[in-house]
Every structure is written in C-alpha cells, then in structure tokens.
Amino acid sequence: MDIQDYIKKGLDAYYDRYHQVTEEGFCRWMRPDVPDEMKAADGDDEWSIWRLVPSIVTKDDIRALENEFGLVFPEWYKVFISTYHHYFDVVPEQGLDEPLHSIKDMYNPLLCRLGYLPFTWDSEYGNILCIDLNEGSDEEHGAIYEIDHDILFGYDEEHTERNTLKESLTFLYPNFKAYFDHTFLVS
C-alpha cells in the first residue's frame, strides 16, 4: 500500500464530504485570511473557502521537527503532515506560511520524554491525543491514546514516570492508520 496515496485519498474524501455551501453562504472550509494559493475561488471577502494544496514540507523539515521533539515519528504520521497544506479543524492546521507551526505547538515535554508523540487535541473535551512510540512506529503498532489536558498539566514534567502517566491515558486506536480511517474516512 502506498501510504501517501492512501492519505491523499482520505483527506480528499474528507474535504469533499464537508465542502457544501449552505443557503446562507457558509461552508465548513471557510476561514479568514486564506492565502491566494489556497483559495478555492477568487473573492474579495475577508472569509474564503480554502482548498487542499500539495505540501512543501520536506523530509529535512520533518527531521528537524523530530529533533525538536526528541522523537522519531512513525511513517504514517510523517506522510500525513507532508501531504497537504490545510486548515482542518480536527488536527493542527498546516497553512502555507510556517506549515509546521501548529504542530510544534503540540509539543509537551512530559509526553515526549516518556515516548508519546502528541499530535492533536479534542477541542470539545480538552483531551490531547498522542502516539505511543515505545510500542513501535510501523502500521501495526504505535497505539493512540488520549489524556485530559488538566490531568497532564498536573504532572511533574521531570519526575513523572511512564507507568504513572499510563494510568491516566485512555486507549483509542491500535495505530495511526486506524485513527486516520476513523477520523477522515468514516462519516
């Protein structure tokens, strides 16, 4: 299976599923200050419908981000963050200007120190989703967990042990592909 093709098709399908414009002129993919290269149509309005644009994120960019986090990212995640520029609301946005900025904001010293890659949040409940990199980083491993941000930020960043943190994690998916399928392919 070609991972990039799979992710591209999934993101395209997700975008298309919610691309409808209401009678009031609203679309889920509208936002202010969309760069011209990402506008779905030319317009003078402050708010524009954005479109998916092929990513310019390079392997070197990802390697630098891995160094910042002190982790080696799973292949599925690397491909995911280097496929498209987007403004999806279920994962950190990746606009054309500083496409990895919102992903860098996901960094958490405790999670990263203990081998968990924080990659998105549940804005409704305040949970942070992370990949367990100690379980492996291939398609079959690297389970996805969530933790309430209030609980996470209550831990001592330097002294909390992995077993203590694990007690506060809730298992969600067996790997990133399962998370991707559920989030982007299942309506």
N, C-alpha and C positions, 0 to 999 in steps of 0.2 A: 504494500500500500504506500502510495506517495503521500506523505504527511501534509506537505504544503498544499497539494491539490485538494485533499480532504478538508483541510481547514478553510481554504478559499471557498470551496463549495458550501460549506456550513455557514460561513459568515455572509456569503451572498444570499443564501436562502433566508437567513435571519433578517437581513436588511430588507429583502423583498417582502417578507411576511408582514412587516410593520410599516411599509412605505406609503400606505394610503393617506390621502389628504382628505380631511373632513370638510363638510359643507362650510364650516367656519374658517376654512383655510389653514387648519392646524395639521401638522404631521409630527409623528414621534421623533423624526430625524431633523427637526428644526432646532436651530440654536443661533445665538448672536455671533457676530464676528467670524463667520466662516471664511477661510482664505479662498480667494478666487479659484484656485486649483481644485478645491474640494466642493465647490458649489454645484448642486445638481442642475441648476438653471441660473442664468444671469438674472440679477434683480438688484434694485436699489434699496430694498428694505433692509432694516437693521438685522432682522432674523432671516435666515436662509435654510433651505433644506440642503444638508450635506450629503456627499456621496463617498463611497469607499474609493480610496486611491492606493495603488500599489505602494508598499512601504519602501523607504530608502534606508531602513535600519540594516546595518551590516553585521557580519559576524564579529568584527572588531568592536562595534558598539555594544554588542551583547557580552562579549568577553570583558569589556571594561565594566559593565554593569554587574557581571558575576563577581569581578574583583571587589567592587564596592560593597556587595552583599556578603562576600566571603563564602560564596556557594557556587556549585556547578549546577546550572539549570537543566532540567530534563529536556530532551529533544523536542517533545511536543510543545512545551512552553516556549522554547526558543523560536520555533517556527511560528507559533501563534503570535508572538509580539513582533515578528518581522514579515508578516504577510500583507497587512493593510494599515493605512492610516485611517482612523475612525473616531467617532465621538459616541460610541455605545455607552449606555448608562449602567450596564451590568458588570463591566470591567473598566479599569482605568483607561481613560481616553488617550488616543495617540494621534494628535494633530500633526501637521507638517512642521510646525515650529517646536523644537525640542520634543520629539515623539516619545522619548522615554522618561520625560519629566514626571508624569503622574505615576509611572511605575516605580520610579525612585522614591516617591512619597510613600510607597507601601512598605519601605524598609522598616524593620523592627529589630533592634539589636538582640533582644532575648530570643525571638523566634529564629533568627538567622544563626545565632551562636549555637542553638540546640539542633540545627539541621532542618529547620522548617522554612520554606520559601513563601512569605506572604505575597499573594498575587491579586487579590481583590477583596471587596468588603460587601456585606449585605447592608445597604443603607437603611433598610426598613427596621432592622433589629440591632444594628451595630456590631455584627459579627464579622470577624476577619477570617478569610479563607486562606489556607496555606497547604503546601505540598510537603509531605514528609519525605525528605531526600535521603534519610537513613534507610528507607525501605527499598532504595534503588530508584533509578530515574528512567527506566525504559517504559514501554507502553503498558506493561502488565503490573508495574509497581509504582510507588510514589503516591500513596493514598492521600486523598484530600480530606482535610479536617477543618472545622470552624471553631473559633473561640470568641466569646463575648469580649469586646474591647475593654470593658470595665474590669473584668477579671484579669485579662492580660496585663493591663497597665498597673494592676495592683501587685504584681510580682516584682521581686528584686531582679533587675537586669543582669547583675553579675553573679548572683549566688543561687538562683533557682536552678534546680536540676531537671533534667529531661523527664524523669518519672513523675515529678511533681506537676510539671506543666501538662504532661499527657493526661493526667486525671481530669483536667479542665477542657480537654479537646473532645469534640463530638465528630465521629466518623461520618462523612458524607458520601464519598465515592471511592472506588478502588484505585483510580488513577486519573490523570488529566484528560485522557480521551473520554472517559465516562462522564466527567464534569462537562466537557465541551459538548458532547452529544446531548446531554440533558438540557444544558443552557441554550445552545444555539440550534439544535436540530429538532427538539421536541417542542411542540407549540403549547 
